[in-house]
């Protein structure tokens, strides 16, 4: 085994052990554990976090603590299978994005399943979008980003805007997006043994919690089945060791067939949303995302 492969394997083993700490049948305890972990990981000193309320929905601005562009913004949708996750848990990505892209990042706590199943999260995403519009940002001034279920939500929001004939964001940055709740991709079977985070049982559980009784081929639930004609630029990042690899790969092919300006980067040996981890490849991936954003506005 090559040294780099051994290092990745050791990292995956560590990630698996850490992830087991928040694998809790009681969903409320799982959420509390996530928040505890988030509180231990202090935000870096080179960002400023400001809390806001959107008609009772918590949101926060993550801003670089230095002069930076104020006319554009990143709208970030956190992951967590639509059952867990929050702005504070997502700071391991939002703080990196803010400093790397030198842009303000707005994140928000959408309502979670099973208490609030589909379409609650999409409705809250639209509220966050409308909040930015009311602040004076143009649609093209906003990059919508998200990880895992947050990547699903970023796509769902954009497809909802498209269906309402509204202006679309300037681009989308997706980290390991969950795009197919029907789990039709081959990696849902072939990557089970190497994925240290996700499992088919977990995906089945969160799918039931979020969309029980719904048509799972609805593009606002499974964006893989959406129409991407005249879509803005999209950058997809995915690890080769995750069961959601096919969700990214199939989306990439679907967008290419619609002539959408899309790019996919597959990171060898990486796992689901590895960008949250504090190591070199994660920072390099975030920097690539920042370059994608900056190139949109050249």
N, C-alpha and C positions, 0 to 999 in steps of 0.2 A: 504494500500500500504506500503510495506517495506521501511525502510529508504533509502536503497541503490537504490531501484526503483524510489523513489521520487527524489533522487539526480540526477539520470540519466535523469528523465523527465525534471527537471529544466535545466540540461545541454543541452538537446535536444532543449528545447524552446529557450535557449540563442543562440545555434548554428543556429537555424532556423531564428532568428532575424538578426544575423550577416550575414547569407547567403543571406538574402533578400536585403542586401546592394549592392551585386554584381549581382543581378538578373536584367539585363538591356537588353532590346531588341536590342540596338545598341551594336554589339559585340566589337567594338573598345573601347567604353566607359566601357564595362565590363572588358576588359583587363586592361585598365588604372586604374580602381578601385582596381583590384587585385594587381597591382604593387604598388599602394598607400598603401594598407594594408600591403604588404610585406615590404615596406620602413619604416613603423611605427614599425614593429616588428624587432628590431635590432638583428643582429646575436650575439650569445654568445661569450664571450671573450676567451673561451677555444677551439675555432676553428680559422683557418686561411683560408680565401677565396682568391683564385688566379684566375683571368680571363684569358681565352685563346680564340683564334679564330681558327676554323677549316674551312679554305677556306670560311670565311665569316659567318659561323655559330658560335654563341656565346656558349661558354662552360665555366664551372668553376670547379675548384678543391676546395673541402671542406676537410680540413686536420685538425686532432687533433693537438692542440698546445702543444704537449708533445712528447717524444720519442714513436714511434709506428712502427708496421710492415710496410715495404715499398714494399714488394714483391707481395702483393695482393691488389686488388682494388674492389670497388663497382661501377658499372655503373648504374646510376639512371635515370629512365625515368619518368618525371613528368606527373601528371594527368591534367585534365581539359576538358575532352570530345573531345579531339583533336581540340577544338576551342579556348581554353584559356590555361592559365598556363605558367609557366616559371621556370627557375632555382631559381630565387629569391623567388617566391611564394612557391617553394618546400623546401626552407631552414628549414621550421618548422619540416621537416622529415630528410633531408640530414644532418643537423647539429647534430641531435640526433643520427643518425646512425653512423656518423663518430666517435663521442665520445664513444658511447656504444660498437661498434665493434672494436674500436681503429684501424680503417683503413681509407685510403683516399677514398673519394667519388667523382666520376666525374659525373656531370650533364650537360645537354646540351639543348639548345632551338631549338627543331625541328620545321620545318615549320608547320603552323597551317591551318586548314580548316576554312571557305570555300575557302579561297584564294588558298590553296594548299591541295587538297583532297588526299585520298589514291592513290598511294603508297608513297607520299612524306615523311611522318613520318617514315615509315619503311626504306626508302632509307637513311634518315638522321641518324637513329639508326645504320645502317650498317656503315656509315661514322664514327660515334663515336666509334663503335667497332674496326674498322680498325685503328683508331687513337691509341687506347690502344695497339693493336697488334704491331704497328710500334714503340711504346715506349718500347717494349720488354716484355710485359706481355704475359704469355702463356694463352691460352683459359681457362684452368682450374684455373688460378689465378684470374679470374674475376667472381664476383657474379653480376648477372643482377637483379636489383630491380625496382619496380615501383608501383605507386598507380593509381587505377581507369583505365582511358585510358592508363596511363603509365604502368599498369600491363598488359593490352592488348598488348602494344608495346613491353614489355619485352618478352612476349610469341611469338609475331610475329617475332621479331628478331631471337629468338632461333630456331623457326621453319624454318625460312629462311636459317639460317646457316645449319640446318639439311638437308634441301632440296638440298643444294649446296655441301653436303658431307664435310663440314668443321667441325673443332673441336667445341664442344659445351662448354658453360660456366661451371664453377664449380658448380653452383647452381642458383636457382631463388628464390627471396623473393618478394611475391606479397601481396600488401595491397588492399583489396576490388577490385580485378581485374574485369574489364568489359570484359567478355569473349564471350558474345553471343549477337551480334547486331540484331539477329532475335527476341530477347526478349521472348524466348519460356518458360522460367522458371516460376514456380508458384508464386514465390515471387514478380514478376513484377505486380501481382494483389493483393496478400495477404498482402504485406507490405506497400502498398501505404499510409495508414492512419498513420503509425508510422515512416516513413522515413522523417526526417526533412530537407533533402537536395535534393534528387533526385525525379523526377516524370516521369511518362510515356511520357508526352508531351516534357519534356526536352530531354529525351533519343531519342525520335523520331526526334527532331530538330537536335541534334548533329549527329545522324546516317545519316540523309539526307545530312548534310553539309560535312561529311567525306566520305561517300560511296554511294552517290546517283547514281543509275544505275548499281552498282556493285553487284556481287553475294555475298550476306551476309553470305552464308555458306562457303565461301573461308576461309580456316584456317588462312590465314594471315590477314583477317579482323575480323573473329570470331574464335579465337583460340580454343574455345570449340570443334570445329570439326577437330582438328589436330590429328596427329599420334604421340603418346608419347612413342612409343617403344624405349628403350635404351636412355631415357631422363635422365638428371642429377637430383639431389635432388631438390625438390620444397617445399617451405613452404608458405601456403596460410593463410592469416588472414582476417577475415570478421566479421562484426557486425550482430547480429541477427535482428536488426531493420532497415535493408536496402533492397531496392527492388532488389539490385544486389546479394542478398544472394544466390539465385539459380545459379548465374553465377559461384560462387566459389564452391558450393556444387556439381553441375554437373561436373565441371572440375575435382574436387577431385575424383569423381567416375570414370570419364573417364580415369584418370591417373592410378588409382588403377587397372582398368581392363587391362591396358597395362603393369602392373607390374612395373610402375615407382615408385621411392622412394619419395612419396609425403606425406605431413602432412597438415591437415587443423585445424586451431584453430578458433572456433566461440565464439566471445565475447558477452556475454549476455547483452542485453540492449544497445549495442553500435551501432553507426551510420556509415555512409559511410566515410571511411578514418579518423576515430576518432584519429588515431595516430598523426595527425597534431595538436591536441589540447594540451594545457599545463596543463595536470592533470595526476594523478598517473597511471591510467589504460593505458594511451597512452605511458608513459615511460616504463611501464612493458611490453607492447607489443613490443616496440622497443628492449628492452633487450632480449626478447625471440627470436626476429629476429637475434640479434647479437649472441646469443647462437647457433642458427641454423648454422650460418656462421662458427663460431669457431669449431663446431663439424664436419663440412665437412673436415676441414684441420687437424683434430687430427691424 
